[in-house]
Amino acid sequence: MKGPFKVNDFTDKDFFTFKPETTVPEVVTMLINKGIFGAIVADEKGKVLGICSEKACLKLYNDVFEGKMTVEELSQKKATDVMYPEFQTIAEDLGLIEAAQIFLNVPYRRLPVVTSGRLVGQITRRDIVKGIDKFIE
Amino acid sequence: MNDIPTVAEFMDKEFTKLSPELPLKEAVNILIKKQLLAALVVDNNETLVGILSEKDCLKILLQKAYSQRPWGMVKDYMHEIPAAAMPSEMPATEAASILIGHKSRRFPVVENGKLVGQITRRDLLRGMHTQLFGQDK
């Protein structure tokens, strides 16, 4: 394996974030259309508020199908209602192997990459699998 | 909502199956190329023998990064199916409740004991979203 590689080499900097006020049906449309399983929720200043979860979305939709909530109520739910507010961040200069170990120990597949407290990108477990796969013969 | 759909309506019948004898390197490439988070492992008799996830692949790639260990086959790294298969006539709401409470996002679907498909959290979310808001909201 060549290296050493840093998180920065595999960070996705061209990612999109949800605004806190994005509605849940809009969130789900984006997740489905983009084929992704979660996204970072950030405010206008780039402050990370949480990570949207597919599971939390499914729970709300299921509430509608089980008659516990109306479609109108679902339509008014926001990204902040389907996010994990607690999350781990990854430093941009962390080594790829160290980052891989973090991903093996957390239930998330997507973490925000920060430098001096500012959101600069995101990295997914998939980015790391691709990264390591590429540099192993 | 009165008409609760069944698992059969939302399940995926044309899903990717991996052979237990497939070299792991090829399996990793399939997961990356098809953007899959995991795939069911099915033998020649169409019997479900395991599941290979992105996390399983990350573990072996990490080991490969440290040692010259040879690539094995899918069967060497797959894990056991974490839960019993779902019958195709199960109501989608019940399936959703199981998937919400479970770590695994993918369940095999059976009819009379025969594997007929798989259902993921994404399939249920997409199916419910389409029923509530239409195809291209």
HADDOCK unambig.tbl for C-alpha pairs under 7 A between the chains (distance, minus, plus):
assign (segid A and resid 1 and name CA) (segid B and resid 65 and name CA) 6.12 0.50 0.50
assign (segid A and resid 29 and name CA) (segid B and resid 137 and name CA) 6.91 0.50 0.50
assign (segid A and resid 32 and name CA) (segid B and resid 126 and name CA) 6.91 0.50 0.50
assign (segid A and resid 55 and name CA) (segid B and resid 100 and name CA) 5.93 0.50 0.50
assign (segid A and resid 58 and name CA) (segid B and resid 125 and name CA) 5.46 0.50 0.50
assign (segid A and resid 59 and name CA) (segid B and resid 100 and name CA) 6.67 0.50 0.50
assign (segid A and resid 61 and name CA) (segid B and resid 128 and name CA) 6.69 0.50 0.50
assign (segid A and resid 62 and name CA) (segid B and resid 93 and name CA) 5.98 0.50 0.50
assign (segid A and resid 62 and name CA) (segid B and resid 96 and name CA) 6.69 0.50 0.50
assign (segid A and resid 65 and name CA) (segid B and resid 1 and name CA) 5.70 0.50 0.50
assign (segid A and resid 65 and name CA) (segid B and resid 4 and name CA) 6.95 0.50 0.50
assign (segid A and resid 65 and name CA) (segid B and resid 93 and name CA) 6.71 0.50 0.50
assign (segid A and resid 66 and name CA) (segid B and resid 1 and name CA) 6.95 0.50 0.50
assign (segid A and resid 66 and name CA) (segid B and resid 93 and name CA) 6.71 0.50 0.50
assign (segid A and resid 67 and name CA) (segid B and resid 1 and name CA) 5.90 0.50 0.50
assign (segid A and resid 104 and name CA) (segid B and resid 55 and name CA) 6.96 0.50 0.50
assign (segid A and resid 129 and name CA) (segid B and resid 58 and name CA) 5.67 0.50 0.50
assign (segid A and resid 132 and name CA) (segid B and resid 61 and name CA) 6.53 0.50 0.50
assign (segid A and resid 133 and name CA) (segid B and resid 61 and name CA) 6.66 0.50 0.50
assign (segid A and resid 136 and name CA) (segid B and resid 65 and name CA) 6.61 0.50 0.50
